[in-house]
Amino acid sequence: FILLTAITGLDKVVARNLFPMGQAMEAWTFRLPMLLYLQRIRLEDAHLYCIGLFAGALGLQLGNCLAPKVSQKVFEWSMLLFLV
């Protein structure tokens, strides 16, 4: 996703909203229950997953506040920095 955003120049408004929404449904309705069923994760660690969900929502809100102040080019470069 990061490469797609940086190489294609996907608009930052679209990218910021697409990424968490694309993962939320799959991660929380399929992946997490499947990992619990396969006993790859323990229910005692559920607080960590809830913190992850909260942090994702917080990051999206922070991104919405900062979006008007960040140019498209800076956004693309910051996406590429995640790969380094």
C-alpha positions in Angstrom: 0.0 0.0 0.0 2.8 2.4 0.8 4.5 1.8 -2.6 1.1 2.2 -4.3 0.6 5.5 -2.6 4.0 6.8 -3.3 4.5 5.7 -6.8 1.0 6.4 -8.2 0.6 9.7 -6.4 -2.7 8.6 -4.8 -4.3 11.6 -3.3 -3.6 11.9 0.5 -7.2 12.3 1.3 -8.1 9.1 -0.4 -5.1 7.2 0.9 -5.5 8.1 4.5 -9.1 6.9 4.5 -8.6 3.9 2.4 -5.8 2.2 4.4 -7.4 1.8 7.8 -10.8 1.0 6.4 -9.3 -1.6 4.2 -7.7 -3.4 7.1 -10.4 -2.9 9.7 -13.0 -5.2 8.3 -10.6 -8.0 7.4 -8.5 -7.8 10.5 -11.2 -7.6 13.1 -13.9 -9.8 11.6 -11.7 -12.6 10.0 -8.1 -12.5 11.0 -8.4 -12.0 14.7 -11.2 -14.6 15.2 -9.3 -17.1 13.1 -6.1 -16.6 15.1 -8.0 -17.1 18.3 -9.6 -20.3 16.8 -6.2 -21.6 15.7 -4.8 -20.7 19.2 -2.1 -18.5 17.7 -2.9 -15.7 20.1 -4.2 -15.9 23.6 -7.4 -14.2 24.9 -5.3 -12.8 27.7 -3.6 -10.5 25.1 -6.9 -9.0 23.9 -6.0 -5.7 25.5 -3.1 -5.4 23.1 -5.4 -5.7 20.1 -7.9 -3.2 21.5 -5.0 -0.8 22.0 -4.0 -1.4 18.4 -7.6 -0.6 17.2 -7.7 2.5 19.4 -4.3 3.7 18.1 -5.4 3.2 14.5 -8.5 5.3 15.1 -6.5 8.0 16.9 -4.0 8.1 14.1 -6.8 8.6 11.6 -8.2 11.5 13.6 -4.7 13.0 13.9 -4.2 12.6 10.2 -7.5 14.4 9.5 -6.3 17.3 11.6 -2.9 17.5 10.0 -4.0 16.9 6.4 -4.6 20.5 5.5 -1.1 21.5 6.6 0.8 18.7 4.7 1.4 18.9 1.0 0.9 15.9 -1.3 4.6 15.6 -2.0 5.5 15.6 1.8 2.8 13.0 2.3 4.3 10.8 -0.4 7.8 11.1 1.0 6.6 10.3 4.5 5.0 7.1 3.1 8.3 6.1 1.6 10.1 6.7 4.9 8.0 3.9 6.4 9.8 1.5 4.1 13.3 2.6 5.3 
